[in-house]
Every structure is written in C-alpha cells, then in structure tokens.
Amino acid sequence: MNPQSLGQLMISVEGVSLDAPTKERLLHPDVGGVILFSRNHAEMDQLRQLVDEIKNLRNEPLLVSVDQEGGLVQRFKKGFTLLPPMASIGEIYEVDPDRACQHAEDVGVVLAAELGALGIDFSFTPVVDLLSDNRAIANRAFHADPAVVRILSSALGKGLSDNGMQAVAKHFPGHSGVIEDPHFDLPTDHRSLSELQAADIRVYESLEDAGIKAVMTCHVVFPAVDALPASFSSRWINEELRGRLGYGGLVVSDDVMMGALSQYGEPIDRVRTARDAGCDLILLCNDDAAADSVLAGGGLPALSAASLKRLQAMKRVARPASNEAAEAARARLGALS
C-alpha cells in the first residue's frame, strides 16, 4: 500500500534508520508526517539519509519536522549552529530593538539553511508564549510583552519564509497564566476570555499577515471559556482562532501523549477529540504502541480538501539561504554566546 495523499497524524520514529515495522507504520494512510528527535541524529550524513528514506517511502512524501527552537529545546546539536534561548533576544530588544529583530531573523535564516539542506520541511518554531514562570516554556519565550513577542516572532518567521521554510507559532492560546508543565500535569488557567485577549492572544492577531502559516495548540484548560483543554476545544480553535481572529492556516495539536491528556481516554480517543475540535494535524510522539493502536483502530476520515491544502503548504520550498547570508547570520548569533 502506498497512499496517494497525506493523513492527519504526525508520529515519531525510534532510531537512526527505518526498520520494517517503522516503514509499515509510515505507509499507513492516516500518517501525514514525522517529527524527529535527538535520538534520530547520530551525524549529518546519517540524518540526511534518514530524511531521504522517509521522503522516498510514499508517492506524496511525508512531511518531516523537528523542534529546533534554540536554547532549552534544540534536538540537533552536533554539526548544527547552537541557537540562543529566545529570551536572550528579548533582553536585547530592551536596549536595541533593531539588533534584536536582526538576531530573531538570523535564527530563521540559520534554521532554514541547516534544516532545509537536509530536506526537513519545518521546525515547530517560534514559541510565542509570553515570558513567565511557566516551567515548560521558561526562556524559550521572547518577552512578557505581547507586542514585542509579535515583532520578534515575525522577524524570525521572515528569516524562515524568505528562505523556503514556514513558521509554526506555538502554543495557542498561551501558557503564561500557569506554571505547570503539560508534559506531566494538566494546567488550569482561570483568567477570563477578555483577560486572555488582552494578553497572550494579542500575539495571534493577523497571524498570516506576519507570515505565520501554522499554529500549535496547548494542553491547558481555560474554564472561563471551555472545560476541555485548548487542543480539544472547538470553542478555542473554530470560534476564537479561526472565527474571531480570522486565521486560515494549519492548526496542529501538541503531542496527545503528554501527561496532561492522560485522563482523556485512550490514544485513539484523544486523536479523535483533537480532530473533531478542528486540528488539521495531530502529534502523537514517542510511543510506537500507541501509534499502532490508533492506526489499527481506524475510523479517521481522510483529510478534508482544506486541511490537506494547509498541510501541503508546509512543505519546504527549494529556496535555501545563500552560504553568505547563512554565515553572516551564524556570526551574529555567535556573538551572543
């Protein structure tokens, strides 16, 4: 079986190459992409071969992604530019906004150059959560001021898009009102919708004008809006993000295997709930048995034409940054360390 199109799940793989069970999993029509982790990277040629292997499996190549933010979250390090935490760029903004914007754009240029050279379609970047005491976000965030976050994330997105790679803003609607890490616990944010709209959600206004083509949702409950976590909430995705904010791009859930969602049934239940809430793409990571149970369970309809178009828009464009531009960006970022 070789599917002609992409499915709704983005899953992970275990090793530095694809074994037979992994290939079979990736050939399932419900799979639309692969997210890579540190364990998938031994050295540069191996990583390039792994991406090629994934891309060559199907008639329509699977999307390949990674979390390559910089600072705390950078899956690939050996052979790659070590990127600064985004909070350090936010600190520069306080004294030199133009320089901070240049550095944010530099991050995008370097990401597009280094990941694009390997055939990777995109990184789940930038983090647009407001800087706060949240344990999961910490210095991954640019700044506490939504206006500054918007400026710097737009600059990073420009560095990406000018060089053939799309940006993914995360995590909607935001983590700044909670401290818990959804990898382990389900956070609850008791702010009102109007309070959220005046703070975290301001970053998401006119997203597509800022060059952002995808949004990742968060696993946080906002009881003033919905009893369900945002990743499972049509109220958040369809009414607020797509409705009031007018966003028409890709919506992807954060990993449905995180501890925050453990109370919401089996993996197939979580996938279906995220799909019904309006997610175009659903992350299911680091659990092959769970992925197999979802794929064996069936019941996932083919992507709608609109969702498929959004997903296909995330494919890397063969427009890599020039060596000169990438080297200049690396040099400027290197001066931060």
C-alpha positions as CSV (number, residue, x, y, z in Angstrom):
1,M,0.0,0.0,0.0
2,N,1.4,3.4,-1.0
3,P,-1.1,6.2,-0.1
4,Q,-1.6,8.9,-2.7
5,S,-2.1,11.6,-0.1
6,L,-1.3,12.7,3.4
7,G,-3.0,11.7,6.6
8,Q,-3.8,13.6,9.9
9,L,-1.1,12.1,12.2
10,M,2.4,13.2,12.7
11,I,4.4,10.5,14.5
12,S,7.9,9.8,15.7
13,V,10.4,7.1,14.8
14,E,12.8,5.4,17.1
15,G,16.2,5.0,15.5
16,V,18.7,6.4,13.1
17,S,17.2,4.5,10.2
18,L,13.9,2.9,9.4
19,D,13.3,-0.8,10.2
20,A,10.5,-2.8,8.6
21,P,7.8,-2.1,11.3
22,T,8.5,1.6,11.1
23,K,8.2,1.7,7.3
24,E,4.9,-0.2,7.6
25,R,3.7,2.4,10.1
26,L,4.7,5.3,7.9
27,L,2.9,3.8,4.9
28,H,-0.4,3.9,6.8
29,P,-2.8,6.4,5.1
30,D,-3.6,8.1,8.4
31,V,0.0,9.3,8.7
32,G,1.0,12.6,7.2
33,G,4.4,13.3,8.7
34,V,7.3,12.5,11.0
35,I,8.7,14.6,13.9
36,L,12.4,13.9,14.6
37,F,14.1,13.9,17.9
38,S,17.7,13.9,19.2
39,R,17.7,10.1,19.1
40,N,17.3,10.2,15.3
41,H,20.6,12.1,14.8
42,A,24.0,10.5,15.1
43,E,25.8,12.5,12.4
44,M,25.0,14.7,9.4
45,D,25.2,12.1,6.6
46,Q,23.1,9.7,8.6
47,L,20.4,12.3,9.3
48,R,20.3,13.3,5.6
49,Q,19.9,9.6,4.6
50,L,17.1,9.1,7.2
51,V,15.2,12.1,5.9
52,D,15.6,10.9,2.3
53,E,14.4,7.4,3.4
54,I,11.3,8.9,4.9
55,K,10.6,11.1,1.9
56,N,11.0,8.3,-0.6
57,L,8.6,6.0,1.1
58,R,5.4,7.4,-0.4
59,N,4.0,8.8,-3.6
60,E,3.3,12.1,-1.8
61,P,6.3,12.5,0.5
62,L,5.6,12.7,4.2
63,L,6.3,16.0,5.9
64,V,9.4,15.9,8.2
65,S,9.7,18.2,11.2
66,V,11.6,18.8,14.3
67,D,11.6,21.0,17.4
68,Q,14.8,23.1,16.7
69,E,14.0,26.3,18.7
70,G,17.3,27.1,20.3
71,G,18.2,27.2,24.0
72,L,16.4,24.6,26.0
73,V,14.9,22.9,23.0
74,Q,17.3,22.1,20.2
75,R,17.1,18.4,19.1
76,F,20.0,18.5,16.7
77,K,23.3,19.9,18.1
78,K,26.3,18.1,16.6
79,G,27.1,19.8,13.3
80,F,24.5,22.5,13.8
81,T,24.6,26.1,15.0
82,L,23.8,26.2,18.7
83,L,21.0,28.8,18.8
84,P,20.5,31.1,21.8
85,P,17.4,31.0,24.0
86,M,14.8,33.4,22.6
87,A,14.6,35.2,26.0
88,S,18.1,36.5,25.3
89,I,16.9,38.1,22.1
90,G,14.1,39.6,24.1
91,E,16.5,41.1,26.5
92,I,18.5,42.7,23.7
93,Y,15.2,44.2,22.5
94,E,15.0,46.3,25.7
95,V,18.2,48.2,24.7
96,D,18.4,47.8,20.9
97,P,15.2,46.7,19.1
98,D,16.8,46.8,15.6
99,R,19.6,44.4,16.7
100,A,17.1,42.1,18.4
101,C,15.0,41.9,15.3
102,Q,18.1,41.2,13.3
103,H,19.0,38.3,15.6
104,A,15.5,36.9,15.5
105,E,15.6,37.0,11.7
106,D,19.1,35.4,11.9
107,V,17.6,32.4,13.8
108,G,15.1,31.9,11.0
109,V,17.8,32.1,8.3
110,V,20.0,29.6,10.1
111,L,17.2,27.2,10.7
112,A,16.0,27.3,7.1
113,A,19.6,26.9,5.8
114,E,20.6,24.0,8.1
115,L,17.3,22.1,8.2
116,G,16.5,22.8,4.6
117,A,19.8,21.4,3.4
118,L,18.7,18.0,4.9
119,G,15.3,18.1,3.3
120,I,13.4,18.8,6.6
121,D,10.3,20.7,5.9
122,F,9.9,22.8,9.1
123,S,10.7,23.3,12.7
124,F,8.0,23.9,15.3
125,T,9.2,27.5,15.8
126,P,8.7,30.2,17.0
127,V,7.5,29.9,20.6
128,V,5.1,32.9,21.0
129,D,4.0,32.2,24.6
130,L,4.6,35.2,26.8
131,L,7.7,35.0,29.1
132,S,6.5,34.0,32.5
133,D,7.3,31.5,35.3
134,N,5.9,28.6,33.3
135,R,8.1,25.5,33.8
136,A,7.7,24.2,30.3
137,I,8.3,27.4,28.5
138,A,10.9,29.2,30.6
139,N,13.5,31.1,28.4
140,R,12.1,29.6,25.2
141,A,9.8,32.7,25.1
142,F,11.0,36.0,23.8
143,H,9.4,38.5,26.1
144,A,6.5,39.2,28.5
145,D,5.0,42.0,26.3
146,P,2.8,40.6,23.5
147,A,3.7,43.5,21.2
148,V,7.4,42.6,21.5
149,V,6.7,38.9,21.0
150,R,4.8,39.7,17.9
151,I,7.6,41.8,16.5
152,L,10.4,39.3,17.2
153,S,8.4,36.2,16.1
154,S,7.5,38.0,12.9
155,A,11.2,38.7,12.3
156,L,12.1,35.0,12.9
157,G,9.3,34.0,10.6
158,K,10.6,36.3,7.9
159,G,14.0,34.6,8.2
160,L,12.4,31.3,7.7
161,S,9.9,32.2,4.9
162,D,12.4,34.2,2.9
163,N,14.5,31.0,2.7
164,G,11.8,28.5,1.9
165,M,10.5,27.3,5.3
166,Q,7.3,28.0,7.1
167,A,6.9,29.1,10.7
168,V,4.7,27.5,13.4
169,A,3.5,29.7,16.2
170,K,3.0,27.9,19.5
171,H,1.3,27.3,21.9
172,F,-2.2,28.8,21.4
173,P,-3.8,30.4,23.3
174,G,-0.8,30.5,25.8
175,H,0.9,29.2,28.8
176,S,1.7,32.4,30.7
177,G,-1.1,32.1,33.3
178,V,0.1,28.7,34.6
179,I,3.3,27.2,35.9
180,E,2.6,23.5,35.4
181,D,4.3,21.6,32.6
182,P,1.8,19.8,30.4
183,H,4.2,17.0,29.7
184,F,3.3,15.9,33.2
185,D,0.3,17.7,34.5
186,L,-2.9,19.4,33.2
187,P,-2.7,23.1,33.9
188,T,-5.8,25.2,34.5
189,D,-5.8,29.0,33.8
190,H,-8.6,30.8,35.5
191,R,-8.3,34.1,33.5
192,S,-11.4,35.4,31.7
193,L,-11.5,35.4,27.9
194,S,-11.2,39.2,27.9
195,E,-8.1,39.0,30.0
196,L,-6.6,36.4,27.6
197,Q,-7.5,38.5,24.6
198,A,-5.7,41.5,26.1
199,A,-2.5,39.5,26.8
200,D,-1.5,36.1,25.3
201,I,-3.9,36.1,22.4
202,R,-2.8,39.5,21.1
203,V,0.2,37.8,19.6
204,Y,-2.1,35.8,17.3
205,E,-3.9,38.8,15.7
206,S,-3.4,39.0,11.9
207,L,-1.0,36.0,12.1
208,E,-1.0,35.4,8.4
209,D,0.0,39.0,7.7
210,A,3.0,38.2,9.9
211,G,3.9,35.2,7.7
212,I,2.8,32.6,10.2
213,K,1.3,29.6,8.3
214,A,0.7,27.2,11.2
215,V,-0.4,27.3,14.9
216,M,0.2,24.7,17.6
217,T,-2.4,24.4,20.3
218,C,-1.7,24.0,24.0
219,H,-2.9,21.4,26.6
220,V,-4.2,24.0,29.1
221,V,-7.8,24.2,30.4
222,F,-9.3,27.7,30.5
223,P,-12.6,27.0,32.4
224,A,-14.0,30.5,31.7
225,V,-14.0,29.5,28.0
226,D,-14.3,25.7,27.8
227,A,-14.0,22.7,30.2
228,L,-11.7,21.0,27.7
229,P,-8.0,21.7,27.0
230,A,-7.5,24.1,24.1
231,S,-6.2,21.2,21.9
232,F,-9.6,19.5,22.3
233,S,-11.7,22.6,22.1
234,S,-13.7,23.7,19.1
235,R,-14.5,26.8,21.1
236,W,-10.9,27.8,21.0
237,I,-9.9,26.5,17.6
238,N,-13.0,27.3,15.5
239,E,-14.6,30.2,17.3
240,E,-11.7,32.1,18.6
241,L,-8.7,31.3,16.4
242,R,-10.5,30.7,13.1
243,G,-13.6,32.8,13.8
244,R,-12.8,35.9,15.7
245,L,-9.1,36.1,14.7
246,G,-9.8,35.0,11.1
247,Y,-6.9,32.6,10.9
248,G,-7.0,30.3,7.9
249,G,-3.7,28.3,8.2
250,L,-2.8,24.9,9.6
251,V,-3.8,24.0,13.2
252,V,-1.7,21.3,14.8
253,S,-2.2,19.8,18.3
254,D,0.7,19.5,20.7
255,D,1.6,15.8,21.5
256,V,-1.6,14.0,22.5
257,M,0.6,11.5,24.5
258,M,1.6,14.2,27.1
259,G,0.7,13.5,30.7
260,A,-1.8,16.5,30.7
261,L,-4.1,14.5,28.5
262,S,-3.9,11.1,30.2
263,Q,-7.3,11.5,31.7
264,Y,-9.0,11.9,28.3
265,G,-9.2,8.2,27.3
266,E,-7.1,6.0,25.1
267,P,-4.8,7.4,22.4
268,I,-7.5,6.9,19.7
269,D,-10.0,8.9,21.8
270,R,-7.6,11.8,22.1
271,V,-6.8,11.8,18.4
272,R,-10.5,11.8,17.5
273,T,-11.2,14.5,20.0
274,A,-8.5,16.8,18.6
275,R,-9.7,16.1,15.1
276,D,-13.3,16.9,16.0
277,A,-12.2,20.1,17.7
278,G,-10.6,21.3,14.4
279,C,-7.0,20.2,14.4
280,D,-5.7,19.6,10.9
281,L,-2.6,17.7,12.1
282,I,-2.2,15.8,15.3
283,L,1.1,15.0,17.0
284,L,1.5,11.5,18.6
285,C,5.0,11.1,19.8
286,N,7.4,8.7,21.5
287,D,5.0,5.8,21.8
288,D,5.0,3.3,18.9
289,A,2.5,1.0,20.7
290,A,0.1,3.9,21.0
291,A,0.6,4.9,17.3
292,D,0.0,1.3,16.3
293,S,-3.2,1.2,18.3
294,V,-4.5,4.3,16.7
295,L,-3.6,3.2,13.2
296,A,-5.1,-0.2,13.8
297,G,-8.3,1.3,15.2
298,G,-9.2,3.1,12.0
299,G,-12.1,5.5,12.0
300,L,-10.1,8.5,10.9
301,P,-11.6,10.1,7.8
302,A,-9.5,11.3,5.0
303,L,-8.3,14.9,5.4
304,S,-10.7,17.5,4.0
305,A,-9.5,19.3,1.0
306,A,-9.0,22.5,3.1
307,S,-6.9,20.6,5.7
308,L,-4.9,18.9,3.0
309,K,-4.1,22.2,1.3
310,R,-3.0,23.7,4.6
311,L,-0.8,20.6,5.3
312,Q,0.8,20.7,1.8
313,A,1.6,24.4,2.2
314,M,4.0,23.4,5.0
315,K,6.4,21.7,2.5
316,R,9.8,23.1,2.3
317,V,10.4,25.3,-0.8
318,A,13.7,24.7,-2.6
319,R,14.9,28.2,-1.8
320,P,17.8,27.8,0.7
321,A,19.6,30.7,2.2
322,S,22.8,31.6,0.4
323,N,26.0,30.5,2.1
324,E,27.0,34.1,2.6
325,A,23.7,35.0,4.3
326,A,23.7,31.9,6.5
327,E,27.3,32.5,7.5
328,A,26.7,36.1,8.4
329,A,23.7,35.1,10.5
330,R,25.7,32.5,12.3
331,A,28.4,35.0,13.0
332,R,26.0,37.5,14.5
333,L,24.3,34.8,16.6
334,G,27.7,33.5,17.7
335,A,28.5,36.9,19.2
336,L,25.6,36.4,21.7
337,S,27.2,33.5,23.4
